[in-house]
C-alpha cells in the first residue's frame, strides 16, 4: 500500500527556524517511523522522510504538510499557489 504524500510548505517554526535536516519547500514527503518512537505522531509534529529518496528529515510541524492531490501537486511557485486559490474561489457563489 502506498503512503500518502505531502508537500512540505514551511510555516511557523519550520519557516522561522529551519533545521539543516528539513526538506526544501515543495519536497514530497511521507510519514516516517525512523524517529525512534513506535508512532510517527508526536502531537502537532510529524516525523517525515523523502517520498522518493527515503531520506529521514526529522520532525516538522503538521501544519507544514500539505496533502498532494491532482489539483494541488505541492508546487510552491506563486503561479501554482494562485491557481490553487482560484480553484477554491471558483466554488464560492457571488449571489447571496
C-alpha positions, 0 to 999 in steps of 0.5 A, spaced: 500 500 500 502 506 498 503 512 503 500 518 502 504 524 500 505 531 502 508 537 500 512 540 505 510 548 505 514 551 511 510 555 516 511 557 523 517 554 526 519 550 520 519 557 516 522 561 522 527 556 524 529 551 519 533 545 521 539 543 516 535 536 516 528 539 513 526 538 506 526 544 501 519 547 500 515 543 495 519 536 497 514 530 497 514 527 503 511 521 507 510 519 514 516 516 517 517 511 523 525 512 523 524 517 529 525 512 534 518 512 537 513 506 535 508 512 532 510 517 527 505 522 531 508 526 536 502 531 537 502 537 532 509 534 529 510 529 524 516 525 523 517 525 515 522 522 510 523 523 502 517 520 498 522 518 493 529 518 496 527 515 503 531 520 506 529 521 514 528 529 515 526 529 522 520 532 525 516 538 522 510 541 524 503 538 521 501 544 519 507 544 514 504 538 510 500 539 505 496 533 502 498 532 494 492 531 490 491 532 482 489 539 483 494 541 488 501 537 486 505 541 492 508 546 487 510 552 491 511 557 485 506 563 486 503 561 479 501 554 482 499 557 489 494 562 485 491 557 481 490 553 487 486 559 490 482 560 484 480 553 484 477 554 491 474 561 489 471 558 483 466 554 488 464 560 492 457 563 489 457 571 488 449 571 489 447 571 496 
